[in-house]
Amino acid sequence: MVAKVKDIGIDVKPPVAECNGVNCPFHGNLPVRGQVIEGEVVSVKMNNTAVVERKYLRYQKKYERYEKRTSKYSVHAPACFELKTGDHVTVMECRPISKTISFVVIEKR
């Protein structure tokens, strides 16, 4: 039986597994909007939450060079993605789920 997956309006590959979480953009009622960020999972120790690290370059005008920077985001990880440390994921902005979580995983690459 094929799992019923909701169209979230973004061209991403939906998860193969099924979950019954309310805060899942594919199987629940969580709308997504705004920023789309790609990064690597560095921690999955919290319940339904992962820490995703994004690496990027920032231009320094004074030295005419780029510097490496990183940002860490706490993101909601629905059970249907089955994330592990080291996975490359795409996350998207959503409404605040908790004090630090305003992003949700929408694709595991």
DRENRO-88753 format. One record per residue: residue number from 1; x, y, z of N, C-alpha, C in turn. Coordinates in pm, 1 decimal. Example, Ala and Ser with C-alpha at 12.3 -4.5 7.8 and 13.67 -1.06 7.14 Angstrom:
! residues 2
+-----+----------+----------+----------+----------+----------+----------+----------+----------+----------+
! pos !     n_px !     n_py !     n_pz !    ca_px !    ca_py !    ca_pz !     c_px !     c_py !     c_pz !
+-----+----------+----------+----------+----------+----------+----------+----------+----------+----------+
!   1 !   1319.0 !   -569.0 !    780.0 !   1230.0 !   -450.0 !    780.0 !   1320.0 !   -330.0 !    780.0 !
!   2 !   1285.0 !   -225.0 !    708.0 !   1367.0 !   -106.0 !    714.0 !   1290.0 !      3.0 !    787.0 !
+-----+----------+----------+----------+----------+----------+----------+----------+----------+----------+
! end
This chain:
! residues 109
+-----+----------+----------+----------+----------+----------+----------+----------+----------+----------+
! pos !     n_px !     n_py !     n_pz !    ca_px !    ca_py !    ca_pz !     c_px !     c_py !     c_pz !
+-----+----------+----------+----------+----------+----------+----------+----------+----------+----------+
!   1 !     83.7 !   -117.9 !      0.0 !      0.0 !      0.0 !      0.0 !     88.5 !    124.7 !      0.0 !
!   2 !     57.4 !    218.9 !    -85.4 !    134.0 !    342.2 !    -97.0 !     87.0 !    440.6 !      9.1 !
!   3 !    183.5 !    499.6 !     80.5 !    150.2 !    596.6 !    184.7 !    100.4 !    725.4 !    120.7 !
!   4 !     -3.6 !    784.5 !    178.2 !    -58.4 !    909.7 !    127.3 !     31.1 !   1023.1 !    174.0 !
!   5 !     87.6 !   1095.3 !     76.0 !    180.5 !   1203.6 !    104.9 !    121.0 !   1333.4 !     53.1 !
!   6 !    118.6 !   1435.7 !    139.2 !     64.6 !   1565.8 !    103.6 !    167.2 !   1644.1 !     21.4 !
!   7 !    122.4 !   1719.7 !    -78.2 !    209.9 !   1805.2 !   -158.4 !    236.4 !   1933.1 !    -79.6 !
!   8 !    365.6 !   1962.4 !    -53.1 !    398.0 !   2080.8 !     27.0 !    431.1 !   2201.5 !    -59.2 !
!   9 !    426.3 !   2187.9 !   -192.3 !    449.5 !   2299.9 !   -281.4 !    594.1 !   2321.1 !   -319.0 !
!  10 !    683.2 !   2233.7 !   -275.3 !    825.6 !   2242.5 !   -306.5 !    864.0 !   2116.8 !   -383.0 !
!  11 !    954.6 !   2128.9 !   -478.6 !    996.8 !   2014.0 !   -558.1 !   1104.3 !   1935.9 !   -483.0 !
!  12 !   1060.9 !   1851.1 !   -390.0 !   1152.2 !   1765.9 !   -313.1 !   1101.7 !   1622.6 !   -317.8 !
!  13 !   1192.3 !   1530.2 !   -288.7 !   1156.0 !   1389.6 !   -286.4 !   1090.8 !   1358.0 !   -151.4 !
!  14 !    964.8 !   1313.3 !   -149.0 !    897.9 !   1285.5 !    -20.8 !    957.4 !   1162.5 !     47.3 !
!  15 !    939.2 !   1149.2 !    178.3 !    993.6 !   1033.9 !    250.6 !    923.5 !    905.2 !    211.1 !
!  16 !    999.5 !    795.1 !    217.5 !    944.3 !    663.7 !    184.2 !    860.5 !    610.2 !    299.7 !
!  17 !    910.6 !    628.1 !    421.9 !    839.8 !    579.1 !    540.5 !    719.4 !    667.2 !    570.8 !
!  18 !    634.4 !    618.2 !    659.7 !    514.8 !    693.3 !    698.3 !    521.0 !    722.8 !    847.9 !
!  19 !    467.5 !    836.9 !    885.7 !    460.1 !    871.8 !   1027.9 !    322.9 !    931.0 !   1055.8 !
!  20 !    290.8 !    946.2 !   1181.9 !    162.3 !   1004.7 !   1218.7 !    181.0 !   1128.9 !   1305.1 !
!  21 !    294.1 !   1197.5 !   1287.2 !    321.7 !   1318.1 !   1363.7 !    241.5 !   1437.0 !   1314.1 !
!  22 !    193.1 !   1517.3 !   1406.1 !    116.5 !   1636.5 !   1371.8 !    207.1 !   1740.0 !   1305.6 !
!  23 !    335.3 !   1746.0 !   1346.8 !    428.4 !   1845.4 !   1295.4 !    512.4 !   1792.2 !   1180.0 !
!  24 !    456.3 !   1708.1 !   1097.1 !    522.9 !   1659.4 !    976.3 !    461.0 !   1731.4 !    856.2 !
!  25 !    542.6 !   1793.8 !    770.2 !    484.3 !   1864.8 !    656.6 !    419.0 !   1772.4 !    553.8 !
!  26 !    457.5 !   1644.9 !    549.5 !    403.2 !   1551.1 !    451.8 !    283.6 !   1471.0 !    504.3 !
!  27 !    284.5 !   1435.4 !    633.0 !    178.6 !   1350.9 !    688.5 !     94.5 !   1421.7 !    794.4 !
!  28 !    132.7 !   1543.0 !    833.2 !     60.7 !   1616.5 !    936.5 !      3.1 !   1745.6 !    881.8 !
!  29 !     -4.8 !   1846.2 !    969.2 !    -68.4 !   1973.1 !    932.3 !     26.9 !   2091.8 !    941.6 !
!  30 !    157.5 !   2069.9 !    926.8 !    254.9 !   2177.9 !    942.4 !    282.6 !   2245.1 !    808.3 !
!  31 !    243.2 !   2373.5 !    791.3 !    275.5 !   2443.3 !    666.5 !    420.2 !   2492.9 !    668.1 !
!  32 !    483.6 !   2495.1 !    551.0 !    620.6 !   2544.1 !    539.7 !    619.9 !   2668.9 !    451.8 !
!  33 !    716.7 !   2760.0 !    479.9 !    727.3 !   2885.0 !    405.1 !    867.1 !   2939.9 !    426.3 !
!  34 !    907.7 !   3035.2 !    347.0 !   1031.1 !   3109.2 !    372.7 !   1157.9 !   3041.9 !    325.8 !
!  35 !   1260.5 !   3046.1 !    410.8 !   1394.7 !   3003.1 !    375.8 !   1405.5 !   2853.0 !    352.4 !
!  36 !   1493.0 !   2815.9 !    259.1 !   1530.0 !   2676.7 !    235.9 !   1680.2 !   2667.3 !    258.3 !
!  37 !   1724.2 !   2578.2 !    347.9 !   1864.5 !   2567.1 !    386.1 !   1909.9 !   2422.9 !    370.3 !
!  38 !   2032.4 !   2405.0 !    321.5 !   2091.3 !   2272.1 !    311.3 !   2204.2 !   2262.0 !    412.0 !
!  39 !   2216.6 !   2145.3 !    475.0 !   2321.7 !   2127.0 !    573.6 !   2340.9 !   1981.6 !    608.6 !
!  40 !   2422.5 !   1959.2 !    712.3 !   2456.5 !   1825.0 !    757.3 !   2410.9 !   1806.5 !    901.8 !
!  41 !   2353.5 !   1690.7 !    930.5 !   2307.3 !   1660.2 !   1065.4 !   2429.1 !   1632.8 !   1153.7 !
!  42 !   2440.2 !   1705.5 !   1266.2 !   2552.5 !   1684.5 !   1357.5 !   2508.6 !   1620.3 !   1488.8 !
!  43 !   2378.1 !   1621.1 !   1519.1 !   2329.4 !   1560.1 !   1642.5 !   2183.0 !   1521.8 !   1628.2 !
!  44 !   2147.3 !   1404.9 !   1680.3 !   2008.0 !   1360.3 !   1683.0 !   1971.6 !   1310.0 !   1822.8 !
!  45 !   2032.2 !   1369.3 !   1925.7 !   2014.2 !   1321.9 !   2062.9 !   1882.5 !   1365.2 !   2126.4 !
!  46 !   1820.4 !   1471.8 !   2074.7 !   1694.5 !   1519.7 !   2131.4 !   1576.1 !   1446.4 !   2069.3 !
!  47 !   1464.7 !   1445.9 !   2138.8 !   1343.8 !   1379.7 !   2091.8 !   1279.7 !   1459.8 !   1978.8 !
!  48 !   1265.1 !   1399.3 !   1859.3 !   1205.8 !   1461.4 !   1740.7 !   1278.5 !   1587.2 !   1695.6 !
!  49 !   1405.0 !   1603.1 !   1732.3 !   1482.0 !   1721.7 !   1698.3 !   1621.4 !   1682.5 !   1654.1 !
!  50 !   1673.1 !   1753.5 !   1555.3 !   1810.0 !   1733.4 !   1509.5 !   1879.0 !   1868.8 !   1503.9 !
!  51 !   2012.2 !   1867.8 !   1513.9 !   2090.9 !   1988.4 !   1498.3 !   2158.5 !   1979.1 !   1362.0 !
!  52 !   2132.9 !   2079.4 !   1277.3 !   2186.6 !   2081.1 !   1141.5 !   2287.4 !   2194.9 !   1131.5 !
!  53 !   2406.0 !   2163.3 !   1076.5 !   2510.8 !   2263.3 !   1060.5 !   2520.5 !   2303.8 !    914.0 !
!  54 !   2521.8 !   2433.8 !    891.7 !   2532.5 !   2489.4 !    756.1 !   2665.8 !   2560.9 !    743.7 !
!  55 !   2744.3 !   2525.7 !    642.3 !   2873.5 !   2589.8 !    618.6 !   2859.7 !   2683.0 !    498.2 !
!  56 !   2914.3 !   2804.3 !    510.3 !   2904.9 !   2901.5 !    402.3 !   3024.7 !   2994.8 !    405.2 !
!  57 !   3042.2 !   3072.6 !    299.2 !   3151.2 !   3168.4 !    288.9 !   3095.4 !   3309.9 !    298.7 !
!  58 !   3168.9 !   3397.2 !    368.3 !   3130.4 !   3537.7 !    382.4 !   3246.5 !   3623.3 !    334.9 !
!  59 !   3216.4 !   3718.5 !    249.4 !   3320.4 !   3804.0 !    191.6 !   3362.0 !   3912.7 !    289.7 !
!  60 !   3494.7 !   3929.6 !    308.6 !   3549.8 !   4036.2 !    391.3 !   3604.9 !   4145.1 !    299.1 !
!  61 !   3538.0 !   4258.9 !    295.6 !   3574.3 !   4364.8 !    202.4 !   3713.8 !   4420.9 !    231.8 !
!  62 !   3748.7 !   4435.2 !    359.5 !   3876.8 !   4494.7 !    396.6 !   3994.5 !   4413.2 !    344.5 !
!  63 !   3985.4 !   4280.1 !    355.5 !   4094.8 !   4191.9 !    316.3 !   4075.8 !   4131.6 !    176.7 !
!  64 !   3961.9 !   4161.1 !    112.6 !   3929.3 !   4111.4 !    -20.5 !   3941.1 !   3958.6 !    -27.8 !
!  65 !   3889.9 !   3891.0 !     74.0 !   3893.4 !   3746.0 !     81.4 !   3763.7 !   3695.0 !    141.5 !
!  66 !   3744.8 !   3565.2 !    131.0 !   3629.7 !   3500.5 !    191.9 !   3672.6 !   3432.3 !    320.2 !
!  67 !   3581.9 !   3430.4 !    417.9 !   3606.9 !   3355.7 !    540.6 !   3502.6 !   3246.3 !    553.3 !
!  68 !   3543.4 !   3134.2 !    610.0 !   3451.0 !   3023.3 !    630.1 !   3371.7 !   3048.2 !    757.3 !
!  69 !   3242.4 !   3022.8 !    750.5 !   3155.7 !   3037.0 !    867.3 !   3063.1 !   2917.6 !    876.8 !
!  70 !   3010.7 !   2893.7 !    997.5 !   2912.7 !   2787.7 !   1018.0 !   2799.5 !   2839.3 !   1104.0 !
!  71 !   2681.9 !   2782.5 !   1083.0 !   2565.0 !   2813.4 !   1164.7 !   2499.2 !   2682.2 !   1201.6 !
!  72 !   2448.7 !   2674.5 !   1323.4 !   2377.1 !   2555.0 !   1366.9 !   2230.7 !   2590.4 !   1388.9 !
!  73 !   2143.7 !   2503.0 !   1339.4 !   1999.7 !   2521.1 !   1351.8 !   1940.2 !   2400.7 !   1423.2 !
!  74 !   1852.5 !   2424.9 !   1519.1 !   1773.1 !   2317.3 !   1576.6 !   1650.6 !   2301.9 !   1488.3 !
!  75 !   1630.6 !   2181.4 !   1434.7 !   1521.2 !   2159.3 !   1341.1 !   1435.4 !   2043.0 !   1388.9 !
!  76 !   1307.6 !   2047.9 !   1352.7 !   1217.8 !   1937.0 !   1383.2 !   1246.2 !   1824.5 !   1284.0 !
!  77 !   1264.1 !   1703.0 !   1334.8 !   1294.6 !   1586.9 !   1251.3 !   1179.4 !   1487.3 !   1261.4 !
!  78 !   1086.7 !   1487.8 !   1165.0 !    977.6 !   1390.6 !   1168.4 !   1031.6 !   1247.2 !   1165.1 !
!  79 !    957.6 !   1155.4 !   1225.0 !   1001.6 !   1016.3 !   1234.7 !   1015.0 !    949.8 !   1099.1 !
!  80 !    944.8 !    997.7 !    997.3 !    947.7 !    933.3 !    865.6 !   1082.1 !    949.8 !    794.4 !
!  81 !   1170.0 !   1038.8 !    840.0 !   1299.4 !   1057.5 !    775.1 !   1409.4 !    969.7 !    832.1 !
!  82 !   1396.6 !    922.7 !    956.3 !   1494.3 !    833.6 !   1020.0 !   1637.0 !    888.3 !   1003.4 !
!  83 !   1663.3 !   1006.1 !   1059.2 !   1791.5 !   1073.3 !   1043.7 !   1899.3 !   1012.6 !   1131.3 !
!  84 !   2023.5 !   1018.7 !   1080.5 !   2141.9 !    978.7 !   1154.5 !   2244.8 !   1091.0 !   1143.2 !
!  85 !   2343.0 !   1091.8 !   1231.3 !   2449.8 !   1190.1 !   1224.8 !   2526.5 !   1171.9 !   1093.9 !
!  86 !   2551.8 !   1281.9 !   1024.4 !   2623.8 !   1277.9 !    898.2 !   2535.5 !   1285.6 !    775.2 !
!  87 !   2403.6 !   1272.6 !    791.4 !   2311.8 !   1281.6 !    677.7 !   2306.9 !   1425.3 !    624.9 !
!  88 !   2297.9 !   1438.9 !    492.1 !   2279.2 !   1569.2 !    430.5 !   2129.7 !   1589.8 !    411.2 !
!  89 !   2078.5 !   1703.1 !    459.4 !   1934.9 !   1728.4 !    457.8 !   1904.7 !   1867.4 !    403.2 !
!  90 !   1780.3 !   1884.0 !    361.5 !   1726.3 !   2014.4 !    325.4 !   1620.4 !   2048.6 !    428.4 !
!  91 !   1630.8 !   2167.5 !    485.7 !   1534.1 !   2210.7 !    585.8 !   1464.9 !   2336.2 !    535.9 !
!  92 !   1343.3 !   2358.7 !    586.0 !   1266.8 !   2475.6 !    544.7 !   1201.7 !   2540.0 !    665.6 !
!  93 !   1183.6 !   2669.2 !    657.3 !   1126.6 !   2746.5 !    766.2 !    978.6 !   2711.4 !    784.0 !
!  94 !    935.2 !   2711.9 !    909.3 !    795.1 !   2687.6 !    941.8 !    758.4 !   2775.8 !   1060.9 !
!  95 !    638.7 !   2761.0 !   1110.1 !    600.2 !   2837.5 !   1229.4 !    682.6 !   2787.6 !   1348.1 !
!  96 !    699.8 !   2867.0 !   1453.3 !    775.3 !   2820.4 !   1569.4 !    708.3 !   2699.5 !   1635.0 !
!  97 !    784.3 !   2590.5 !   1648.6 !    733.7 !   2470.1 !   1713.9 !    768.8 !   2474.6 !   1862.2 !
!  98 !    885.0 !   2531.8 !   1894.5 !    925.6 !   2551.3 !   2033.2 !   1011.8 !   2677.3 !   2039.5 !
!  99 !   1078.5 !   2698.2 !   2151.1 !   1158.4 !   2819.4 !   2169.4 !   1269.5 !   2831.9 !   2064.8 !
! 100 !   1335.2 !   2722.2 !   2031.1 !   1448.3 !   2728.0 !   1939.0 !   1421.7 !   2664.5 !   1802.6 !
! 101 !   1307.6 !   2602.1 !   1783.0 !   1281.5 !   2528.4 !   1658.7 !   1182.4 !   2604.1 !   1570.8 !
! 102 !   1234.0 !   2653.2 !   1455.4 !   1149.5 !   2718.9 !   1356.1 !   1175.8 !   2664.2 !   1216.8 !
! 103 !   1240.9 !   2549.5 !   1209.1 !   1270.2 !   2484.4 !   1081.4 !   1230.0 !   2337.4 !   1090.4 !
! 104 !   1200.7 !   2276.1 !    975.1 !   1161.8 !   2136.2 !    970.0 !   1233.1 !   2070.5 !    852.4 !
! 105 !   1272.5 !   1944.2 !    867.4 !   1338.2 !   1869.7 !    760.9 !   1235.9 !   1837.2 !    652.8 !
! 106 !   1268.7 !   1867.8 !    526.2 !   1176.4 !   1835.8 !    416.3 !   1235.9 !   1736.9 !    317.9 !
! 107 !   1368.0 !   1710.6 !    327.4 !   1428.8 !   1614.3 !    234.9 !   1559.3 !   1561.4 !    293.2 !
! 108 !   1579.3 !   1431.5 !    274.9 !   1705.1 !   1366.7 !    313.2 !   1774.5 !   1328.3 !    183.9 !
! 109 !   1895.7 !   1382.7 !    161.5 !   1966.7 !   1359.3 !     36.2 !   2076.8 !   1259.2 !     52.2 !
+-----+----------+----------+----------+----------+----------+----------+----------+----------+----------+
! end
